Amino acid sequence: MELKQLLVLLIVALITAAFGLWIQRTPRPSKHPITWPQRAPFLGGGQPDTHAWSRFHVRYYPMTLLLIAFEMEMMFMYPWAVVYVSEGIKALSEMGMFLGILSIGILYGWREGAFKWQ
């Protein structure tokens, strides 16, 4: 990309961002005042029963560890396929060790009952 094209792209991006900031600050015409039902929480339909900083039950933590184990596995499996083509058996053994460590985490979650939903 040439420098001229890069500058034009930067100017267009800045103008777009400035327009977005300007349009959100402009007051909108209001024919009717906003009443409480319009400002009330709409997803749950009511006031929250507990505080946002309340603690969760301890049974969710093993499930969270299990989710992290599966996510880490998938995050490293996709780029590993590309590395395996160039590295060969070395990459295969490293991935085997990685999956072994993750399997220990999954077995720990299984032992703690993370697969049982009560």
ZIGI-V149420 format. One line per field, one symbol per residue. phi: phi as a letter, one per 20 degrees, with the letter a starting at -180 (. if undefined). burial: I if it has 16 or more other C-alpha atoms within 10 Angstrom, else O. Layout:
BEGIN
phi->???
burial->???
END
This chain:
BEGIN
phi->.fffffffffffffffffffffffeffefcecffefffefgdfenbffecffefeefffffffffffffffffffefffffffffeenffffffffffffffffffffffffnfeedd
burial->OOOOOOOOOOOOOOOOOOOOOOOOOOOOOOOOOOOOOOOOOOOOOOOOOOOOOOOOOOOOOIIOIIOOIOOOIOOOOOOIOOOOOOOOOOIIOOIOOOIOOIIOIIOOIOOOOIOOOO
END
